[in-house]
Amino acid sequence: MAKESRNQLTEKDVTKLGLRSIMYQTGFNFEKMQAGSFGWCMIPGLEKIYGKGNKEVAEAISTYGLDFINTEQHAASFLMGLVLSMEEGGNDRHLIRGLFGSLAGIGDAIFWFPLLPISGSIAASLSSQHLVLGPLFFFAFWVLMSLSSVLFVKAGYRLGSNAITMLTANAKALTRAAGILGVMVVGAMVPSYVSFAFPEELSLFGTVGVQSIFDSVMPNLLPALFVGLLYYIFKKKKVSIVVLILGIILFSILMALIGWM
């Protein structure tokens, strides 16, 4: 049911919601996922809009805090700002609820798939060099990512209902761009994290080194081919990660025993 238009939230109110949204994942459960946390984050804003004790607050919480919600944290923060903006404008809650599922994929594609493995790989690389900067970098990076939730809340609040059209039109493009970026960065890290090379003394017909043949075609060709093979086995043949790991261990032992690695 549509409600009269209201505009009562200040910049400070929206900032507080952004800081509150950092705790979004703490109320996770397997029945409603993050619904309880989402509703908890929204309470101060809804009370500011409708007033404490107003039945509209209870009705809104029954929608946003008791329904099933499973959305990535930053996308959820954006939705919190958007929801409050639309609540002020008296929009139908059924329209708002339809956005939760569509934004979940965008958040995952941007934050969990590219940024998490990339930041973890950089931290692992620094740590492997016995640099304390490795864990500090990972910690600082994700503290900043958490604080960025404030910006997402503000963006959602400012865009309001206009965000629906924008997101609907660009959702596929955003997801695809994030996926391409992640694949490019992770692919570029393959030579740094995958060691696959034949020993220098291993030669073809006693003259040409086997490893030099591959290097002449393209440096780090063997690690790239090995990762490509593992991806094919995992993606196309549906072999589990555990089986792949055990297979890599057995393969490495076998190659070492015959002197090819």
N, C-alpha and C positions, 0 to 999 in steps of 0.2 A: 504494500500500500504506500502510495507516495505521501511525503510529509512536506510541511512548509520549509522554505529555504532558510538556512541558518549559516552564519559565518562567525564563529566564536573562538576558533583556535588561533593562538598567536605563534610567532616564530619560536618562542621559548617552549610552547607546548609541543610543537612538532619535533623540536630537538630532543626533548625528554622522551618522546615516543621512540625516536631513533636509538637512543641509549638503552631504553628498555628492551628494544627488539634484539639486542645483542644476546639476551638470555632466551631467545626463541627456541633453541634446541633442548633446553633443560627439562621441558615438560613432555618430552617424547614418550609415547606408549604405542603398543601395537594394535590398539583398538581404534583410536582416533588420530594416530600419528602426532602432529604438532598442533592439533586444534586447541587443546587446553592452553598452550603457551600463547597462541595467536590471540585468543580471547582475553587472556590476562594482560597482554601488551596493550590491547585496545581499550581497556576499562577507563583509564584516566581521560583519554580523548573523548570517549562516548559520554562520560559523566560531565565533561566540560560543555559538550554540545547540548545535551538534554537536561542536565542537572542531576544531582545525586538522588537516588530513590525513584527516579522516573521509570515508568514501565517500559519506555522505549529502550532504555539501557539493557533491561533484562531480555527484551525481545531480540536486540542486536546480539547480545552475548549467546543466546540460544542458537543463533545462526552461525556466528563466527567462533564460538568456543565449544560447541557440542557437536557440530557437524564434522565430517571427515576432511582433514586438511593435510596434504603431503606436498609441500612446496619448499624448494631450496631457500636458505635463510635470506639471502640478499633479495631474491625475487619476492619473498614474503614481506620483507621490510618495505619494498616498493608498494606492495599491495596494501599494507597497513595505511600508508599515507593516502593512497588512492581511495580506499574504503572510507576513511574519515572525510575526505573531500566530497565523496558522493553521498555520504550520510548528511553532511551539511546541506547539500543540494536537494535532498529529498528523493534520491533515486531509489528505484525498486531493488530490494536486496537480492532477488532472484537473478537480476542482471549482474550484480556484483559477484555472486557466488560462482558464476560461470567462468570467471577469470582464473580461478585457482589452479586448475589443471593445466591450462594453456601456458601459464608462466613457469610452471615447475620445470619443464624441459629446457627453457631458455636459461634459467639459473644454473642448472646442472651443466649445460653445454659450455657456459662461460667460466664458472668457478671450479666445479669438481673435476671435469675432464681435462682441461688444459692447465689451469693455474695450480692445482694441487700437485700433480706429478712433476710439473716444471719446477716449482719452488722446492719440492722435496728432493729432486735430482740435484739442483744447485747446492742445497744444504748438504746432501750426502757427498758431493764432490769436494766441497770445502772441508768437511769433516774427515774425509779420507786422507787429506793432507795435514791432519792433526791441527787444524785451525779451529779455535773456539768460535770463530765467526760463523761456522756452519749452523750449529743449533741456534745461535743468536739471530742469524738471518731468518731462519724459518719461523722462530717465535715472533720477531718483529714484523715480518711480512703478514702473518695472520692476525696479529693485533691490529695492524692497519686495515686489513680486510674486514675485521669485525667492526671497527670504528666507521668504516665506509657505509655501514648500514644507515647511519644518520643521513648521509647524502641521498641514499635510495628512498628513504621515507620522505624526505623533502621533495625529491623529484616526483614521486607518486602524488603527493598532496598538491603540488603546483599544477601538474598536468590534469588531474581530475578526470572527468569523463572523456576528455580528448584522448587520453591514453589508450582507450579501448580501440579506437580506429587505428591509431599509430601502431600498436602492438599487433593487431590482427593483420595489418598490411606488411609488417616487417619481421614477423616471428620466424618464418622459415629462413629468411636471409641472415638474421642474427645468429640463429643456431648453426647454419652452414658455415658462416664466416668464423665463428668460434671453433668449430670442429676442424676446419682447414688450418687455422693458426696452431691448434694443439698438435695436429699431426706433423706439421712442418717443424715445430720446435723439438718435439720428442724425437723425430727422425734425425734431426741434426745432432742430437745427443748420443746417438747409437755408437759412434766410434769411441766416445769417452767412457762408455759403460759396458760395452761388449768387446771382449778380447777373443779374437778368433784368427789365428795365423799359423801357418806351417813353419816348422823349424828351418833355419837357413841351410842346414846341411842336406835337407831333403831336395833332391834334384830329379829332373826328368831326363832319362837316358844318360845320366851321369854328367850332364853339361849345364843345363839351364835350371836354376832354382825354381821350384814350384811356386813359392810365395812371390817371387819377382814377376812371374807371369801375370798373376792376379793384380799386383801393384801397377804393372805397366798398363793394364786395361783401365783401372780406376783405383786410387788409394782407398783403403778401407772397404773394398768391394766384398770381401768375405764376411765381415760383421753384418753388412747390409743384407746380403743374401741369406745369412743365417736367421736374422730377425724376420725377414720376409717369409722364410720357410715356417718358422714358428707361428707367425700370424696366420698363415694359410692353414696349418694343422688345427689351430685353435678356432678360427672363424669358420672355415669350410668343412672340416672334418669333425667339429664339435668335440674335440679332445679337451678334457678338463685341465686346469692350471696345475693341479697336483701331479697329474700324469706327465705333463710337459716338464715340470721341474725334475721329477725322478728320471725321466728320459735324458735330460741334459746332463745330469750327474753321471749316469751310466755311460753315455756317449763320451763324455770327457775322460772318464777313467779308461775306457777302451782305446781312445785315440792316444792317451799318454802311454799305455802299455805297449802299443805297437810303434811308438816313437814318431807319430805324425803331429803331435802337438807339444 
